[in-house]
Amino acid sequence: MFYITLLSLLTVLVAALFLTPLRQKMWVAFASVVAAAIAIAIPAIGVLAGGSEMELMRISSPIFGEESLTMDSLSALFSLVIGIAGVSTLLYSRGYLAHYLDKKSSAHISLHYTALVVLVISMMLVVISSGGFSFLLAWELMTIASFILILFDAERQQVLRAALAYLIMMHIGFVLLVAGFASIFAATGSANFADLAICFSSGKTLPIFILFLLGFGMKAGLFPMHVWLPEAHPAAPSHVSAIMSGVMIKTGVYGVMRTLWYVVESSELHTIGIIILAVGVITGLWGVILAAVQNDAKRLLAYSSIENVGVIFIGLGIATLGQAAGNYMVATIALCGALLHTVNHSMFKSLLFFGAGNIYSQMHTTLLDRFGGVAKHMPMTAILFFIATIAICALPPLNGFIGEFLIYLGMLDSIRDGVNTIYAAGGMLALALIGGIVVLAFTKLYSTIFLGSPRDHHVAESVEVDNFRIAAMAIPTVGIILIGMFPQFAIRLVESVAKQFFPAATSTVIDMYIAPNLWKISLTAWLLVIIILLLYILKSRAQRTRIIEQGPTWGCGFTSPNIRMQYTGESYSEGLESIATSLTQNTVEGRTVGKSEIFPSSHRYAVRHKDKIDRLFAAWWVELLHIINKRIMSLRTGKINHYILFALLFLVAIFILSLFNWI
């Protein structure tokens, strides 16, 4: 019944979007997402407010037997994140796609909005499915919908390549998940997530966990399975990048957390914790180093998403190691940090991609060296982007600081208690390095785009975007500020999820240890804001009676400084590139200024830093597709007798396989 209902709803949605007039399609899609968000938010809020686990629907699976759609605290938290992000994404698309309405066909726009709604709904189904066939169906719907969304500008060769790479890698991950659920079914006769506990208690913990870690890690962008992410995000429209990076990759994080929930008292829990921590450290460092050297805004943001997934897994690894050692204080604090950072990242990363979409729609490029001085022409975008930049750098008083603070606190408590000291110290060192390079990457991004003088005439011609996009950006901005200023209340969002993992210790740890520290952070944040406001008021009053003169900025002795003397994206991160050289394959266009050129002429110089891991992953399937295509094309002889022969050979093969019961 569930599958018939789902198919019927999708049919109605497709019909409505394709039959609606072109300029009204967005509102149909928006209404659909708002309705889905409200429908899932009602039970989610009830569960997070202290209610018990809620079964929404029983499903009779055609393959794995009885399944259900269930709302527990983990599902509830991710459902709210998906719903809020879905609403803001659809609202943003109204302004972003406005100039495409005259360039793309009505069917093209209809397909795009259909895929966008299906993506949001399928992500909701992923987090409320109990597992098995229903989960895999929702997972596949999510993959196909996001694949279609990436293909919005399919006439561009790089978009086709990025979409194909994404599709192939997601299906490799899908096969691993199928293998994982098949292993559960073989061991227990059912394929629900709950049956993982039986599998793990029978001594099959590590192999099955690795299967799920690889399958979910492919979607989350864990190293070395991350290579699709920096290619797909720049290829997709900015609102699609926002929901994919801010939310969709979190379904991979959700899957790993869901799997970990059932690894309760396994003897291999310590080993699993080490694996998760190691993967988090490598993913975080690799992502942030590659982000800092990028000269394309959307590629930088994409690599930053990899880094933030690494941060989440560092927190998750420390929580797992704390649980294995029986130190539930460390486990609870680190898990709360990982969960809060998951929520926080969905907000500031969506806001950053929305900001990148604003500047792309005005300048038609995301290359850093084409910008400069954008803040003067797009002040609201500059302010909102600045808020997201502070948040992603984990600086107070915004939300990015809170999640990372709790992860640090968990590691410090682990060192203090002498529990997993080496691993906690290693995690702290990695997180500190990640944090430092993040500041480098995002000061580079913000200053190169919004500050200085325009490097291109398009900047001077740019104007602020429409109110729809500003309103969409305001939604995550409110969350960023509220969590940062009131962390003592924000922790209650994840409290019930932590209770789900550690029922006995969570309330005590949060009430007696975490909440008092967050109250102090909140007071400090408000004090900081008040001091800044007072200084601004004093400055304004002092300037009322003074004559303010404007003149050229001092240019280090140059009498006529010009835009060529500004930092470029490449020169800003030049010091880090000596570290990143072994990690990247650089493509250089043009040439540098020669040492003998005292008065250099105009030069065109651009560097693209491509991940070396991408070549390792991409080379084999590109060659494989080339060989397959060559072989298939050789069968197209154009002779009818050959085609009849192929059909007969196929029937003979089916007969032989049936004879031996192989199919």
LINRA-V573898 format. One line per field, one symbol per residue. ss: DSSP state (H for helix, E for strand, - for the rest). phi: phi as a letter, one per 40 degrees, with the letter a starting at -180 (. if undefined). psi: psi as a letter, one per 20 degrees, with the letter a starting at -180 (. if undefined). Layout:
ss->???
phi->???
psi->???
//
This chain:
ss->-HHHHHHHHHHHHHHHHHH--HHHHHHHHHHHHHHHHHHHHHHHHHHH-----EEEEEEEE---EEEEEEE-HHHHHHHHHHHHHHHHHHHHHHHH-HHH-----HHHHHHHHHHHHHHHHHHHHHHHE-EHHHHHHHHHHHHHHHHHHHHHH---HHHHHHHHHHHHHHHHHHHHHHHHHHHHHHHH---EHHHHHHHHH---HHHHHHHHHHHHHHHH--------HHHHHHH--HHHHHHHHHHH-HHHHHHHHHHHH-------HHHHHHHHHHHHHHHHHHHHHHHH---EHHHHHHHHHHHHHHHHHHHHHHHHHHHH---HHHHHHHHHHHHHHHHHHHHHHHHHHHHHHHHHHHH---EHHH---HHH--HHHHHHHHHHHHHH------HHHHHHHHHHHHHHHHHH----HHHHHHHHHHHHHHHHHHHHHHHHHHHHHH------HHHHH-----HHHHHHHHHHHHHHHHHHH-HHHHHHHHHHHHHHH----HHHHHHHHHHHHHHHHHHHHHHHHHHHHHHHHHHHHHHH------------------HHH---HHHH-HHHHHHHHHHEEEEEEE--------------EEEEEEEHHHHHHHHHHHHHHHHHHHHHHHH----HHHHHHHHHHHHHHHHHHHH----
phi->.cccccccccccccccccccddcbcdccccccccccccccccccccccchccdbccacbcccbbgcbabbbbcccccccccccccccccccccdcccdccccbbcccccccccccccccccccccdcbcchgccccccccdccccccccccdbccccccccccccccccccccccccdcccccccccbgabcdccddcccccgbccccccdcccccccccgcccccccccccccccdcccdcccccbdcccccdccccccdcccbcccccccccccccccccccccccccccccbbdccccccccccccccdcccccccccccccgcccdcccccccccccccccccccdccccccccccccbfabcdccbhgcdcbbcccccccccccccccfbcbbcdccccdccdcccccccccgbfdccccccccccccdccccccccccccccccbgbccaccccccbccccccccccccccdcdcccccbcccccccbcccccccbdcbcdcccccbcddcccccccccccccccccccccccccccccbccbbacccbfgccbcbccccccccccbdccccccdccbbcbbbgacccccccbcccbbaabbcbcccdccccdccccccccccccccccccgbcccccccccccccccccccccfcb
psi->gghggghgghgggggghhiqqgiighhggghggggggghhhghghgghjjrrqpohqqpopigjbprropoahgggghgggggghgghghghhghhigiihihqrhhghghghghgghggghhghgiiqiabghghghghggggghghhhjgliipghgggggggggghhhghghhgghghhggghhijrkqhhihhgghijjkggghghghggghhghhkqpkjihhgighghhqqhhghghgghggiihgggggggghhimfkqijhgggggggggggggggggghghghiqjpghhghghhhgghhggghgghgggghgghijniggggghghggghhggghhghhggghgghhghhhgikqjphjibpjhhhhmhgggghhgghggghjlqqkrhhhgghghgggghghgggikplgggggggggghggggghgggghhggghhghrbqpiqhhghiqrqrrhghgghhhghgggggghhhlhhhhhhhighghhhgmhhhggggghiggghhhggggggghgggggggghgggggghihjqppqqrqqplkiphmqrhiiqprhghgkhhhhhhigiiqopoppaqrpqhingnqrpqopqppopphhghhhhgghggghggggggghiimhjphhghhgggghghggggghhhjki.
//
